Amino acid sequence: MVRHIVMFRLDGDAAAVAAAAADFKTSIEALPAALPEWLLSAEVGINDGPAAGNWNIVLTADCPDYEALAKYSAAQPHLDCVAIIKPLLQARACVDYTL
């Protein structure tokens, strides 16, 4: 199994960032039901800590293997989720590892 962790830093009006993050969370967390052969689980955390400079969103997802991760990443439902935050995306960081 592969764990896929991605952090996103968004830039823009605070209300727009909060709305995009909430919509992204709802959309991504629905994907395991839509793509069960490629995505076993998905959890999105939205930063609510007080420290300045923190990342806004963290995604933790589990896929059966790297082939499934590649298929999930290229799937249209996933790309639709990415489109929610793309206009506000300032930076992205990712770590993938085998469990």
N, C-alpha and C positions, 0 to 999 in steps of 0.2 A: 504494500500500500504506500502511496505517496501523499505526503502532507504538503500543501501549497499555501504559503502564507504571503499575503500581499498587503503592503501599506500604501495608502494614498494620502497625499497632501493636496488639499483644494485651496483655491484662492478666489476671493470674490466677496460680495456682500454676505454678511453673516446669515441672513435669512435664506439667501439662495443656496449657500453651502449647506445649511441645516436641512433644507428641503431636498436637495439632491442626495445628500447622505441617507436620509430616511427612505427615499424612493429606491436608491441603490440597494439598501439593506433588504427591503421587502422583495425586490425583484431577484436578487441573488439567492436569498434563502428559499425561494420557490423553485429554484433550478434542480435540486436533487429529485424532485417528483417528475420534472419534465425530461431530465437526462439521466435516469437511474443507472444506465449501463456505464456511464462515464464519471458521474459525480455521486459519491456515496453520502457526503454531508457538506454543508456550507453554513458557516456562521459569520456574521458581520458585527463588529463592534464599532460604535461611534464614540469617539473621544469626548468625554465630558469633564475631563480634568482641568484644573486651573492653570497649569504650566503653559507659558507661551512657547510657541515653536513646536509643539507636539504634532504628530501626524493626525489627520482627521478621522481616517477610517482604517480598520484592519479587517482583512478577510482571511479566514482559516477554512480550508476546504480539503477534503480527502477524496482521492481518486484511486481506483484499483492499481494502476501502474502509470508509467510515463506516456504510453500510447493513449490511454484514456484521458490523461491530462491534456495532451495535444488536441484530441478530438473535442473535448469540452471547451478548450480555449478558442477553437475555430468555429464552434457551433453558433448559429445565428441567435438563439436565445441569450447566450452569454454576451455576444457582441451588442445586443440590444441593451443589456444591463450596463455595459461599459459606456455606451452612448449617453447614459444619464449623467455621468460625472465628467465625461471627456471635456466639455466646454470650460470646466472649472479646474481641471487637473493641472497642478503645478509640478508634481513629482510622484514617482512610483518606485517602490522598492520591493523586491521579491526574494523569497528563499523557498526552494523545493528540496525535500529530503525524503528518503525511504524510511518508513517506520519498521 
